[in-house]
Amino acid sequence: MKIDETDLRILEVLEKDSKLSIREISKLLKKPLTTVHNRIKRLEDERIIRGYTLKLDYGLLGKTVAAFIFMTVESHGGKKISQREICEKIISHREVLNASIVAGNKDIIVKVRVDSIAKLNEFIMDFLRNIEGVDKTETMIVLEEVEK
């Protein structure tokens, strides 16, 4: 699929505020309503747009502690446990925002949001370190987030 400047502008607007109506996007971009509608539909059909999300104010939800947890995966009986399987277990936990398989000296990076350092400790000690294949963890607490 070929992406042109109009598609990119639509994506940029939706990325900033996916709640905008097609009519509002049409006015912002000074493009016909049908053009914007058809472009968005095509972007969805081609799975360039795979869903619409919302941004939460975690502070108002009481989840004031964010952390990145870097993990290495151990070999078990000479066979390395699947990083994908470990990520699937990790992502099922409600405190986890995302889990990524990475290259380098770490195997997996997880981002979590919790309401206290005690909850972070509980998450790491009682959940993460009890997953088969998780060898070592290294945690970095986020001091400040800057979003696009």
VOMIDO-440922 format. One line per field, with one value per atom (N, C-alpha, C, O): residue number from 0; chain; atom name; x, y, z. Coordinates in steps of 0.2 Angstrom, whole numbers, plus 5000, padded with zeros to 4 digits. Last residue first. Layout:
! VOMIDO-440922
i c(NUM | ...)
ch c(A | ...)
at c(CA | ...)
c1 c(X | ...)
c2 c(Y | ...)
c3 c(Z | ...)
This chain:
! VOMIDO-440922
i c(147 | 147 | 147 | 147 | 146 | 146 | 146 | 146 | 145 | 145 | 145 | 145 | 144 | 144 | 144 | 144 | 143 | 143 | 143 | 143 | 142 | 142 | 142 | 142 | 141 | 141 | 141 | 141 | 140 | 140 | 140 | 140 | 139 | 139 | 139 | 139 | 138 | 138 | 138 | 138 | 137 | 137 | 137 | 137 | 136 | 136 | 136 | 136 | 135 | 135 | 135 | 135 | 134 | 134 | 134 | 134 | 133 | 133 | 133 | 133 | 132 | 132 | 132 | 132 | 131 | 131 | 131 | 131 | 130 | 130 | 130 | 130 | 129 | 129 | 129 | 129 | 128 | 128 | 128 | 128 | 127 | 127 | 127 | 127 | 126 | 126 | 126 | 126 | 125 | 125 | 125 | 125 | 124 | 124 | 124 | 124 | 123 | 123 | 123 | 123 | 122 | 122 | 122 | 122 | 121 | 121 | 121 | 121 | 120 | 120 | 120 | 120 | 119 | 119 | 119 | 119 | 118 | 118 | 118 | 118 | 117 | 117 | 117 | 117 | 116 | 116 | 116 | 116 | 115 | 115 | 115 | 115 | 114 | 114 | 114 | 114 | 113 | 113 | 113 | 113 | 112 | 112 | 112 | 112 | 111 | 111 | 111 | 111 | 110 | 110 | 110 | 110 | 109 | 109 | 109 | 109 | 108 | 108 | 108 | 108 | 107 | 107 | 107 | 107 | 106 | 106 | 106 | 106 | 105 | 105 | 105 | 105 | 104 | 104 | 104 | 104 | 103 | 103 | 103 | 103 | 102 | 102 | 102 | 102 | 101 | 101 | 101 | 101 | 100 | 100 | 100 | 100 | 99 | 99 | 99 | 99 | 98 | 98 | 98 | 98 | 97 | 97 | 97 | 97 | 96 | 96 | 96 | 96 | 95 | 95 | 95 | 95 | 94 | 94 | 94 | 94 | 93 | 93 | 93 | 93 | 92 | 92 | 92 | 92 | 91 | 91 | 91 | 91 | 90 | 90 | 90 | 90 | 89 | 89 | 89 | 89 | 88 | 88 | 88 | 88 | 87 | 87 | 87 | 87 | 86 | 86 | 86 | 86 | 85 | 85 | 85 | 85 | 84 | 84 | 84 | 84 | 83 | 83 | 83 | 83 | 82 | 82 | 82 | 82 | 81 | 81 | 81 | 81 | 80 | 80 | 80 | 80 | 79 | 79 | 79 | 79 | 78 | 78 | 78 | 78 | 77 | 77 | 77 | 77 | 76 | 76 | 76 | 76 | 75 | 75 | 75 | 75 | 74 | 74 | 74 | 74 | 73 | 73 | 73 | 73 | 72 | 72 | 72 | 72 | 71 | 71 | 71 | 71 | 70 | 70 | 70 | 70 | 69 | 69 | 69 | 69 | 68 | 68 | 68 | 68 | 67 | 67 | 67 | 67 | 66 | 66 | 66 | 66 | 65 | 65 | 65 | 65 | 64 | 64 | 64 | 64 | 63 | 63 | 63 | 63 | 62 | 62 | 62 | 62 | 61 | 61 | 61 | 61 | 60 | 60 | 60 | 60 | 59 | 59 | 59 | 59 | 58 | 58 | 58 | 58 | 57 | 57 | 57 | 57 | 56 | 56 | 56 | 56 | 55 | 55 | 55 | 55 | 54 | 54 | 54 | 54 | 53 | 53 | 53 | 53 | 52 | 52 | 52 | 52 | 51 | 51 | 51 | 51 | 50 | 50 | 50 | 50 | 49 | 49 | 49 | 49 | 48 | 48 | 48 | 48 | 47 | 47 | 47 | 47 | 46 | 46 | 46 | 46 | 45 | 45 | 45 | 45 | 44 | 44 | 44 | 44 | 43 | 43 | 43 | 43 | 42 | 42 | 42 | 42 | 41 | 41 | 41 | 41 | 40 | 40 | 40 | 40 | 39 | 39 | 39 | 39 | 38 | 38 | 38 | 38 | 37 | 37 | 37 | 37 | 36 | 36 | 36 | 36 | 35 | 35 | 35 | 35 | 34 | 34 | 34 | 34 | 33 | 33 | 33 | 33 | 32 | 32 | 32 | 32 | 31 | 31 | 31 | 31 | 30 | 30 | 30 | 30 | 29 | 29 | 29 | 29 | 28 | 28 | 28 | 28 | 27 | 27 | 27 | 27 | 26 | 26 | 26 | 26 | 25 | 25 | 25 | 25 | 24 | 24 | 24 | 24 | 23 | 23 | 23 | 23 | 22 | 22 | 22 | 22 | 21 | 21 | 21 | 21 | 20 | 20 | 20 | 20 | 19 | 19 | 19 | 19 | 18 | 18 | 18 | 18 | 17 | 17 | 17 | 17 | 16 | 16 | 16 | 16 | 15 | 15 | 15 | 15 | 14 | 14 | 14 | 14 | 13 | 13 | 13 | 13 | 12 | 12 | 12 | 12 | 11 | 11 | 11 | 11 | 10 | 10 | 10 | 10 | 9 | 9 | 9 | 9 | 8 | 8 | 8 | 8 | 7 | 7 | 7 | 7 | 6 | 6 | 6 | 6 | 5 | 5 | 5 | 5 | 4 | 4 | 4 | 4 | 3 | 3 | 3 | 3 | 2 | 2 | 2 | 2 | 1 | 1 | 1 | 1 | 0 | 0 | 0 | 0)
ch c(A | A | A | A | A | A | A | A | A | A | A | A | A | A | A | A | A | A | A | A | A | A | A | A | A | A | A | A | A | A | A | A | A | A | A | A | A | A | A | A | A | A | A | A | A | A | A | A | A | A | A | A | A | A | A | A | A | A | A | A | A | A | A | A | A | A | A | A | A | A | A | A | A | A | A | A | A | A | A | A | A | A | A | A | A | A | A | A | A | A | A | A | A | A | A | A | A | A | A | A | A | A | A | A | A | A | A | A | A | A | A | A | A | A | A | A | A | A | A | A | A | A | A | A | A | A | A | A | A | A | A | A | A | A | A | A | A | A | A | A | A | A | A | A | A | A | A | A | A | A | A | A | A | A | A | A | A | A | A | A | A | A | A | A | A | A | A | A | A | A | A | A | A | A | A | A | A | A | A | A | A | A | A | A | A | A | A | A | A | A | A | A | A | A | A | A | A | A | A | A | A | A | A | A | A | A | A | A | A | A | A | A | A | A | A | A | A | A | A | A | A | A | A | A | A | A | A | A | A | A | A | A | A | A | A | A | A | A | A | A | A | A | A | A | A | A | A | A | A | A | A | A | A | A | A | A | A | A | A | A | A | A | A | A | A | A | A | A | A | A | A | A | A | A | A | A | A | A | A | A | A | A | A | A | A | A | A | A | A | A | A | A | A | A | A | A | A | A | A | A | A | A | A | A | A | A | A | A | A | A | A | A | A | A | A | A | A | A | A | A | A | A | A | A | A | A | A | A | A | A | A | A | A | A | A | A | A | A | A | A | A | A | A | A | A | A | A | A | A | A | A | A | A | A | A | A | A | A | A | A | A | A | A | A | A | A | A | A | A | A | A | A | A | A | A | A | A | A | A | A | A | A | A | A | A | A | A | A | A | A | A | A | A | A | A | A | A | A | A | A | A | A | A | A | A | A | A | A | A | A | A | A | A | A | A | A | A | A | A | A | A | A | A | A | A | A | A | A | A | A | A | A | A | A | A | A | A | A | A | A | A | A | A | A | A | A | A | A | A | A | A | A | A | A | A | A | A | A | A | A | A | A | A | A | A | A | A | A | A | A | A | A | A | A | A | A | A | A | A | A | A | A | A | A | A | A | A | A | A | A | A | A | A | A | A | A | A | A | A | A | A | A | A | A | A | A | A | A | A | A | A | A | A | A | A | A | A | A | A | A | A | A | A | A | A | A | A | A | A | A | A | A | A | A | A | A | A | A | A | A | A | A | A | A | A | A | A | A | A | A | A | A | A | A | A | A | A | A | A | A | A | A | A | A | A | A | A | A | A | A | A | A | A | A | A | A | A | A | A | A | A | A | A | A | A | A | A | A | A | A | A | A)
at c(N | CA | C | O | N | CA | C | O | N | CA | C | O | N | CA | C | O | N | CA | C | O | N | CA | C | O | N | CA | C | O | N | CA | C | O | N | CA | C | O | N | CA | C | O | N | CA | C | O | N | CA | C | O | N | CA | C | O | N | CA | C | O | N | CA | C | O | N | CA | C | O | N | CA | C | O | N | CA | C | O | N | CA | C | O | N | CA | C | O | N | CA | C | O | N | CA | C | O | N | CA | C | O | N | CA | C | O | N | CA | C | O | N | CA | C | O | N | CA | C | O | N | CA | C | O | N | CA | C | O | N | CA | C | O | N | CA | C | O | N | CA | C | O | N | CA | C | O | N | CA | C | O | N | CA | C | O | N | CA | C | O | N | CA | C | O | N | CA | C | O | N | CA | C | O | N | CA | C | O | N | CA | C | O | N | CA | C | O | N | CA | C | O | N | CA | C | O | N | CA | C | O | N | CA | C | O | N | CA | C | O | N | CA | C | O | N | CA | C | O | N | CA | C | O | N | CA | C | O | N | CA | C | O | N | CA | C | O | N | CA | C | O | N | CA | C | O | N | CA | C | O | N | CA | C | O | N | CA | C | O | N | CA | C | O | N | CA | C | O | N | CA | C | O | N | CA | C | O | N | CA | C | O | N | CA | C | O | N | CA | C | O | N | CA | C | O | N | CA | C | O | N | CA | C | O | N | CA | C | O | N | CA | C | O | N | CA | C | O | N | CA | C | O | N | CA | C | O | N | CA | C | O | N | CA | C | O | N | CA | C | O | N | CA | C | O | N | CA | C | O | N | CA | C | O | N | CA | C | O | N | CA | C | O | N | CA | C | O | N | CA | C | O | N | CA | C | O | N | CA | C | O | N | CA | C | O | N | CA | C | O | N | CA | C | O | N | CA | C | O | N | CA | C | O | N | CA | C | O | N | CA | C | O | N | CA | C | O | N | CA | C | O | N | CA | C | O | N | CA | C | O | N | CA | C | O | N | CA | C | O | N | CA | C | O | N | CA | C | O | N | CA | C | O | N | CA | C | O | N | CA | C | O | N | CA | C | O | N | CA | C | O | N | CA | C | O | N | CA | C | O | N | CA | C | O | N | CA | C | O | N | CA | C | O | N | CA | C | O | N | CA | C | O | N | CA | C | O | N | CA | C | O | N | CA | C | O | N | CA | C | O | N | CA | C | O | N | CA | C | O | N | CA | C | O | N | CA | C | O | N | CA | C | O | N | CA | C | O | N | CA | C | O | N | CA | C | O | N | CA | C | O | N | CA | C | O | N | CA | C | O | N | CA | C | O | N | CA | C | O | N | CA | C | O | N | CA | C | O | N | CA | C | O | N | CA | C | O | N | CA | C | O | N | CA | C | O | N | CA | C | O | N | CA | C | O | N | CA | C | O | N | CA | C | O | N | CA | C | O | N | CA | C | O | N | CA | C | O | N | CA | C | O | N | CA | C | O | N | CA | C | O | N | CA | C | O | N | CA | C | O | N | CA | C | O)
c1 c(5026 | 5026 | 5019 | 5017 | 5031 | 5027 | 5027 | 5027 | 5041 | 5040 | 5037 | 5040 | 5042 | 5040 | 5039 | 5035 | 5053 | 5049 | 5048 | 5052 | 5059 | 5058 | 5053 | 5050 | 5056 | 5055 | 5055 | 5050 | 5068 | 5062 | 5062 | 5067 | 5073 | 5075 | 5068 | 5063 | 5080 | 5074 | 5077 | 5081 | 5084 | 5087 | 5081 | 5078 | 5084 | 5081 | 5085 | 5088 | 5088 | 5090 | 5085 | 5083 | 5079 | 5085 | 5086 | 5086 | 5064 | 5067 | 5073 | 5072 | 5061 | 5065 | 5067 | 5072 | 5045 | 5050 | 5054 | 5051 | 5042 | 5041 | 5047 | 5052 | 5046 | 5043 | 5041 | 5038 | 5049 | 5055 | 5052 | 5056 | 5036 | 5041 | 5046 | 5048 | 5029 | 5027 | 5032 | 5033 | 5037 | 5031 | 5029 | 5026 | 5046 | 5048 | 5043 | 5045 | 5039 | 5045 | 5047 | 5048 | 5028 | 5027 | 5033 | 5033 | 5033 | 5029 | 5028 | 5029 | 5040 | 5044 | 5040 | 5042 | 5029 | 5034 | 5038 | 5039 | 5023 | 5019 | 5024 | 5023 | 5032 | 5031 | 5027 | 5029 | 5031 | 5037 | 5036 | 5039 | 5015 | 5020 | 5026 | 5026 | 5006 | 5004 | 5010 | 5009 | 5013 | 5010 | 5009 | 5011 | 5017 | 5014 | 5011 | 5006 | 5030 | 5025 | 5023 | 5027 | 5038 | 5036 | 5030 | 5025 | 5051 | 5044 | 5043 | 5047 | 5061 | 5060 | 5053 | 5049 | 5072 | 5065 | 5065 | 5069 | 5086 | 5081 | 5075 | 5071 | 5102 | 5095 | 5091 | 5091 | 5112 | 5113 | 5107 | 5108 | 5103 | 5108 | 5109 | 5108 | 5086 | 5092 | 5097 | 5096 | 5070 | 5075 | 5082 | 5083 | 5053 | 5059 | 5064 | 5062 | 5043 | 5046 | 5052 | 5056 | 5027 | 5033 | 5036 | 5033 | 5018 | 5020 | 5026 | 5030 | 5011 | 5009 | 5012 | 5008 | 5006 | 5011 | 5008 | 5002 | 4997 | 5001 | 5006 | 5009 | 4990 | 4987 | 4991 | 4990 | 4998 | 4998 | 4995 | 4997 | 5000 | 4994 | 4993 | 4987 | 5013 | 5008 | 5001 | 4997 | 5020 | 5021 | 5015 | 5012 | 5016 | 5014 | 5014 | 5010 | 5021 | 5014 | 5012 | 5006 | 5035 | 5031 | 5024 | 5020 | 5037 | 5038 | 5034 | 5031 | 5035 | 5030 | 5031 | 5026 | 5045 | 5038 | 5034 | 5029 | 5056 | 5055 | 5048 | 5045 | 5057 | 5055 | 5053 | 5049 | 5072 | 5065 | 5063 | 5066 | 5085 | 5082 | 5075 | 5072 | 5091 | 5087 | 5084 | 5082 | 5098 | 5102 | 5097 | 5100 | 5089 | 5091 | 5094 | 5093 | 5087 | 5084 | 5085 | 5082 | 5094 | 5093 | 5091 | 5093 | 5085 | 5090 | 5089 | 5083 | 5084 | 5081 | 5086 | 5091 | 5084 | 5088 | 5084 | 5081 | 5076 | 5077 | 5081 | 5082 | 5072 | 5076 | 5077 | 5079 | 5059 | 5062 | 5065 | 5062 | 5054 | 5056 | 5060 | 5065 | 5041 | 5047 | 5048 | 5043 | 5031 | 5033 | 5040 | 5044 | 5020 | 5027 | 5027 | 5023 | 5007 | 5012 | 5019 | 5023 | 4992 | 4998 | 5004 | 5005 | 4981 | 4985 | 4991 | 4994 | 4974 | 4972 | 4976 | 4975 | 4981 | 4974 | 4971 | 4967 | 4993 | 4993 | 4986 | 4985 | 4989 | 4990 | 4991 | 4989 | 4978 | 4982 | 4983 | 4979 | 4979 | 4976 | 4981 | 4987 | 4974 | 4979 | 4976 | 4972 | 4967 | 4966 | 4972 | 4976 | 4966 | 4967 | 4966 | 4964 | 4961 | 4961 | 4962 | 4958 | 4969 | 4965 | 4965 | 4970 | 4977 | 4975 | 4971 | 4969 | 4981 | 4978 | 4975 | 4971 | 4986 | 4991 | 4988 | 4992 | 4977 | 4980 | 4986 | 4990 | 4970 | 4977 | 4981 | 4987 | 4959 | 4958 | 4965 | 4966 | 4963 | 4961 | 4961 | 4963 | 4966 | 4971 | 4970 | 4974 | 4953 | 4958 | 4964 | 4967 | 4947 | 4944 | 4950 | 4951 | 4954 | 4954 | 4952 | 4955 | 4950 | 4957 | 4958 | 4962 | 4936 | 4939 | 4946 | 4948 | 4936 | 4933 | 4936 | 4937 | 4943 | 4945 | 4942 | 4946 | 4934 | 4941 | 4944 | 4947 | 4922 | 4922 | 4930 | 4931 | 4926 | 4924 | 4924 | 4927 | 4940 | 4933 | 4932 | 4936 | 4951 | 4950 | 4943 | 4939 | 4957 | 4954 | 4954 | 4955 | 4961 | 4965 | 4963 | 4966 | 4950 | 4957 | 4962 | 4966 | 4939 | 4940 | 4947 | 4950 | 4942 | 4941 | 4942 | 4945 | 4942 | 4948 | 4948 | 4952 | 4928 | 4933 | 4940 | 4943 | 4922 | 4921 | 4926 | 4928 | 4927 | 4929 | 4928 | 4932 | 4931 | 4927 | 4930 | 4934 | 4944 | 4941 | 4936 | 4938 | 4950 | 4943 | 4940 | 4933 | 4963 | 4960 | 4952 | 4948 | 4975 | 4968 | 4963 | 4960 | 4987 | 4987 | 4980 | 4980 | 4984 | 4989 | 4989 | 4989 | 4976 | 4973 | 4978 | 4975 | 4986 | 4980 | 4977 | 4975 | 4994 | 4997 | 4991 | 4992 | 4985 | 4988 | 4991 | 4990 | 4983 | 4977 | 4980 | 4977 | 4996 | 4993 | 4987 | 4986 | 4998 | 5002 | 4999 | 5000 | 4988 | 4988 | 4992 | 4989 | 4993 | 4987 | 4986 | 4983 | 5005 | 5005 | 4999 | 4999 | 5003 | 5005 | 5004 | 5003 | 5008 | 5006 | 5008 | 5014 | 5003 | 5007 | 5004 | 4997 | 5004 | 5000 | 5004 | 5009)
c2 c(5061 | 5064 | 5067 | 5070 | 5063 | 5060 | 5064 | 5070 | 5059 | 5065 | 5061 | 5056 | 5056 | 5054 | 5060 | 5064 | 5053 | 5058 | 5055 | 5053 | 5042 | 5048 | 5053 | 5057 | 5025 | 5031 | 5037 | 5037 | 5013 | 5017 | 5023 | 5027 | 4998 | 5005 | 5009 | 5008 | 4983 | 4987 | 4994 | 4996 | 4967 | 4973 | 4979 | 4979 | 4950 | 4956 | 4962 | 4961 | 4933 | 4939 | 4945 | 4945 | 4923 | 4922 | 4928 | 4927 | 4915 | 4921 | 4920 | 4917 | 4901 | 4904 | 4911 | 4913 | 4902 | 4898 | 4901 | 4903 | 4915 | 4913 | 4909 | 4911 | 4921 | 4914 | 4911 | 4906 | 4934 | 4929 | 4922 | 4917 | 4940 | 4939 | 4934 | 4929 | 4938 | 4936 | 4935 | 4929 | 4941 | 4936 | 4934 | 4928 | 4951 | 4945 | 4939 | 4933 | 4960 | 4957 | 4950 | 4945 | 4963 | 4961 | 4957 | 4952 | 4967 | 4962 | 4959 | 4953 | 4979 | 4974 | 4967 | 4962 | 4986 | 4985 | 4979 | 4974 | 4988 | 4984 | 4982 | 4977 | 4996 | 4989 | 4985 | 4979 | 5007 | 5003 | 4996 | 4991 | 5009 | 5010 | 5006 | 5001 | 5006 | 5012 | 5013 | 5018 | 5004 | 5002 | 5008 | 5013 | 4999 | 5004 | 5002 | 4997 | 4993 | 4992 | 4998 | 5003 | 4986 | 4992 | 4991 | 4988 | 4975 | 4975 | 4982 | 4985 | 4967 | 4973 | 4973 | 4973 | 4953 | 4955 | 4962 | 4962 | 4951 | 4947 | 4950 | 4950 | 4959 | 4958 | 4954 | 4956 | 4962 | 4958 | 4957 | 4953 | 4961 | 4964 | 4959 | 4953 | 4963 | 4960 | 4964 | 4970 | 4959 | 4964 | 4960 | 4954 | 4959 | 4955 | 4959 | 4962 | 4968 | 4968 | 4963 | 4963 | 4972 | 4968 | 4967 | 4966 | 4984 | 4981 | 4977 | 4978 | 4986 | 4990 | 4987 | 4987 | 4976 | 4977 | 4981 | 4980 | 4974 | 4980 | 4981 | 4986 | 4962 | 4969 | 4975 | 4980 | 4950 | 4953 | 4960 | 4964 | 4946 | 4944 | 4948 | 4948 | 4948 | 4953 | 4952 | 4956 | 4936 | 4943 | 4948 | 4951 | 4926 | 4926 | 4932 | 4934 | 4931 | 4930 | 4930 | 4932 | 4931 | 4938 | 4937 | 4941 | 4917 | 4921 | 4928 | 4930 | 4915 | 4912 | 4915 | 4917 | 4922 | 4924 | 4921 | 4924 | 4915 | 4922 | 4924 | 4928 | 4899 | 4904 | 4910 | 4911 | 4893 | 4894 | 4900 | 4904 | 4884 | 4891 | 4891 | 4889 | 4869 | 4872 | 4879 | 4879 | 4864 | 4865 | 4868 | 4870 | 4865 | 4858 | 4859 | 4854 | 4881 | 4876 | 4869 | 4867 | 4896 | 4890 | 4885 | 4885 | 4911 | 4906 | 4900 | 4899 | 4928 | 4921 | 4916 | 4916 | 4943 | 4938 | 4932 | 4930 | 4959 | 4952 | 4948 | 4950 | 4975 | 4971 | 4964 | 4963 | 4985 | 4979 | 4975 | 4973 | 5001 | 4996 | 4991 | 4992 | 5009 | 5006 | 5001 | 4999 | 5021 | 5017 | 5014 | 5018 | 5025 | 5022 | 5018 | 5014 | 5029 | 5034 | 5031 | 5035 | 5026 | 5022 | 5026 | 5028 | 5033 | 5031 | 5026 | 5024 | 5039 | 5032 | 5029 | 5023 | 5050 | 5051 | 5044 | 5043 | 5045 | 5048 | 5049 | 5048 | 5041 | 5036 | 5039 | 5035 | 5045 | 5049 | 5044 | 5044 | 5036 | 5037 | 5041 | 5042 | 5037 | 5039 | 5040 | 5044 | 5025 | 5031 | 5031 | 5026 | 5019 | 5018 | 5025 | 5030 | 5009 | 5016 | 5015 | 5011 | 4999 | 5000 | 5007 | 5011 | 4999 | 4992 | 4993 | 4988 | 5006 | 5008 | 5001 | 4998 | 4996 | 5002 | 5005 | 5006 | 4987 | 4986 | 4991 | 4989 | 4989 | 4987 | 4986 | 4984 | 4994 | 4988 | 4985 | 4979 | 5006 | 5001 | 4994 | 4989 | 5013 | 5012 | 5007 | 5003 | 5013 | 5010 | 5008 | 5003 | 5022 | 5015 | 5011 | 5005 | 5033 | 5030 | 5023 | 5018 | 5036 | 5035 | 5031 | 5027 | 5038 | 5033 | 5031 | 5025 | 5049 | 5043 | 5037 | 5032 | 5059 | 5057 | 5050 | 5046 | 5059 | 5058 | 5055 | 5050 | 5064 | 5057 | 5055 | 5049 | 5077 | 5072 | 5065 | 5060 | 5085 | 5082 | 5077 | 5072 | 5094 | 5089 | 5087 | 5087 | 5102 | 5105 | 5100 | 5102 | 5096 | 5095 | 5099 | 5099 | 5100 | 5102 | 5101 | 5105 | 5095 | 5102 | 5104 | 5109 | 5081 | 5084 | 5092 | 5095 | 5080 | 5078 | 5082 | 5085 | 5082 | 5086 | 5086 | 5091 | 5071 | 5078 | 5083 | 5087 | 5060 | 5061 | 5068 | 5071 | 5066 | 5063 | 5064 | 5068 | 5061 | 5066 | 5062 | 5057 | 5052 | 5053 | 5058 | 5058 | 5052 | 5047 | 5047 | 5044 | 5063 | 5063 | 5058 | 5060 | 5060 | 5065 | 5065 | 5066 | 5051 | 5049 | 5054 | 5052 | 5058 | 5053 | 5050 | 5049 | 5067 | 5069 | 5064 | 5065 | 5057 | 5062 | 5065 | 5065 | 5051 | 5047 | 5052 | 5050 | 5062 | 5059 | 5055 | 5056 | 5064 | 5069 | 5067 | 5069 | 5052 | 5054 | 5059 | 5059 | 5053 | 5048 | 5050 | 5049 | 5065 | 5065 | 5060 | 5061 | 5060 | 5065 | 5066 | 5067 | 5042 | 5048 | 5053 | 5052 | 5025 | 5030 | 5037 | 5038 | 5011 | 5017 | 5022 | 5024 | 4994 | 5000 | 5006 | 5007)
c3 c(5119 | 5112 | 5112 | 5106 | 5136 | 5130 | 5124 | 5124 | 5148 | 5143 | 5137 | 5134 | 5165 | 5158 | 5154 | 5156 | 5178 | 5175 | 5168 | 5165 | 5184 | 5188 | 5185 | 5189 | 5185 | 5181 | 5185 | 5190 | 5190 | 5192 | 5188 | 5187 | 5184 | 5184 | 5185 | 5181 | 5189 | 5189 | 5188 | 5192 | 5183 | 5184 | 5183 | 5178 | 5185 | 5184 | 5186 | 5191 | 5179 | 5182 | 5181 | 5175 | 5174 | 5177 | 5182 | 5188 | 5170 | 5171 | 5176 | 5181 | 5169 | 5163 | 5165 | 5162 | 5176 | 5174 | 5168 | 5163 | 5188 | 5181 | 5179 | 5179 | 5199 | 5200 | 5193 | 5192 | 5197 | 5198 | 5199 | 5200 | 5195 | 5190 | 5191 | 5187 | 5208 | 5201 | 5196 | 5194 | 5220 | 5220 | 5213 | 5212 | 5216 | 5220 | 5219 | 5219 | 5207 | 5205 | 5209 | 5206 | 5215 | 5208 | 5206 | 5203 | 5227 | 5227 | 5220 | 5219 | 5222 | 5225 | 5225 | 5223 | 5219 | 5214 | 5216 | 5212 | 5231 | 5226 | 5220 | 5217 | 5237 | 5240 | 5235 | 5235 | 5230 | 5229 | 5232 | 5229 | 5223 | 5228 | 5226 | 5222 | 5212 | 5217 | 5222 | 5226 | 5196 | 5202 | 5207 | 5205 | 5180 | 5184 | 5190 | 5190 | 5169 | 5174 | 5177 | 5177 | 5156 | 5159 | 5163 | 5161 | 5152 | 5154 | 5157 | 5161 | 5141 | 5145 | 5146 | 5141 | 5139 | 5139 | 5143 | 5148 | 5138 | 5134 | 5133 | 5128 | 5137 | 5141 | 5136 | 5130 | 5129 | 5135 | 5139 | 5144 | 5113 | 5118 | 5123 | 5123 | 5109 | 5107 | 5112 | 5114 | 5117 | 5114 | 5113 | 5115 | 5118 | 5117 | 5114 | 5109 | 5130 | 5123 | 5124 | 5128 | 5137 | 5137 | 5130 | 5125 | 5145 | 5139 | 5141 | 5146 | 5158 | 5152 | 5145 | 5141 | 5171 | 5166 | 5160 | 5158 | 5181 | 5182 | 5176 | 5176 | 5178 | 5177 | 5178 | 5175 | 5168 | 5174 | 5173 | 5169 | 5155 | 5158 | 5165 | 5167 | 5152 | 5150 | 5152 | 5152 | 5157 | 5160 | 5158 | 5163 | 5148 | 5155 | 5158 | 5162 | 5136 | 5137 | 5144 | 5146 | 5139 | 5138 | 5139 | 5142 | 5139 | 5146 | 5145 | 5150 | 5126 | 5131 | 5138 | 5141 | 5120 | 5119 | 5124 | 5126 | 5125 | 5127 | 5126 | 5130 | 5130 | 5124 | 5128 | 5132 | 5138 | 5138 | 5133 | 5132 | 5130 | 5132 | 5132 | 5127 | 5137 | 5132 | 5134 | 5140 | 5147 | 5140 | 5135 | 5129 | 5157 | 5155 | 5148 | 5144 | 5152 | 5157 | 5154 | 5149 | 5152 | 5149 | 5154 | 5160 | 5157 | 5158 | 5153 | 5151 | 5152 | 5152 | 5152 | 5149 | 5160 | 5156 | 5157 | 5162 | 5160 | 5162 | 5157 | 5151 | 5167 | 5162 | 5164 | 5170 | 5169 | 5172 | 5166 | 5162 | 5173 | 5168 | 5171 | 5175 | 5181 | 5181 | 5175 | 5172 | 5191 | 5184 | 5184 | 5187 | 5203 | 5202 | 5195 | 5194 | 5204 | 5203 | 5202 | 5201 | 5202 | 5200 | 5198 | 5193 | 5205 | 5210 | 5208 | 5213 | 5195 | 5196 | 5202 | 5204 | 5193 | 5196 | 5198 | 5202 | 5188 | 5194 | 5197 | 5203 | 5175 | 5180 | 5187 | 5192 | 5164 | 5169 | 5175 | 5180 | 5149 | 5156 | 5160 | 5158 | 5132 | 5137 | 5144 | 5145 | 5122 | 5126 | 5130 | 5132 | 5105 | 5112 | 5115 | 5112 | 5091 | 5094 | 5102 | 5105 | 5079 | 5084 | 5087 | 5085 | 5068 | 5071 | 5077 | 5080 | 5053 | 5060 | 5062 | 5059 | 5045 | 5047 | 5053 | 5058 | 5040 | 5046 | 5048 | 5053 | 5029 | 5027 | 5034 | 5034 | 5035 | 5031 | 5030 | 5030 | 5040 | 5044 | 5041 | 5044 | 5028 | 5033 | 5038 | 5040 | 5022 | 5019 | 5024 | 5024 | 5032 | 5031 | 5027 | 5029 | 5030 | 5036 | 5036 | 5039 | 5017 | 5018 | 5025 | 5026 | 5018 | 5013 | 5015 | 5015 | 5026 | 5028 | 5024 | 5027 | 5018 | 5025 | 5027 | 5030 | 5007 | 5006 | 5013 | 5013 | 5013 | 5010 | 5009 | 5010 | 5017 | 5022 | 5019 | 5022 | 5009 | 5009 | 5014 | 5015 | 5020 | 5015 | 5015 | 5020 | 5030 | 5024 | 5018 | 5013 | 5042 | 5036 | 5030 | 5024 | 5050 | 5052 | 5046 | 5045 | 5043 | 5044 | 5046 | 5043 | 5044 | 5038 | 5038 | 5034 | 5058 | 5055 | 5048 | 5045 | 5060 | 5063 | 5060 | 5059 | 5053 | 5051 | 5054 | 5050 | 5060 | 5053 | 5051 | 5047 | 5077 | 5072 | 5065 | 5064 | 5089 | 5084 | 5079 | 5077 | 5096 | 5098 | 5093 | 5092 | 5094 | 5091 | 5092 | 5089 | 5094 | 5097 | 5093 | 5088 | 5089 | 5094 | 5098 | 5104 | 5079 | 5084 | 5090 | 5096 | 5071 | 5075 | 5080 | 5086 | 5065 | 5069 | 5073 | 5079 | 5059 | 5064 | 5068 | 5074 | 5049 | 5055 | 5060 | 5066 | 5041 | 5045 | 5051 | 5056 | 5036 | 5040 | 5044 | 5050 | 5029 | 5035 | 5039 | 5045 | 5019 | 5024 | 5030 | 5036 | 5013 | 5016 | 5021 | 5027 | 5008 | 5013 | 5016 | 5022 | 5006 | 5004 | 5009 | 5015 | 5004 | 5009 | 5006 | 5005 | 4996 | 4995 | 5000 | 5000 | 5000 | 5000 | 5000 | 5004)
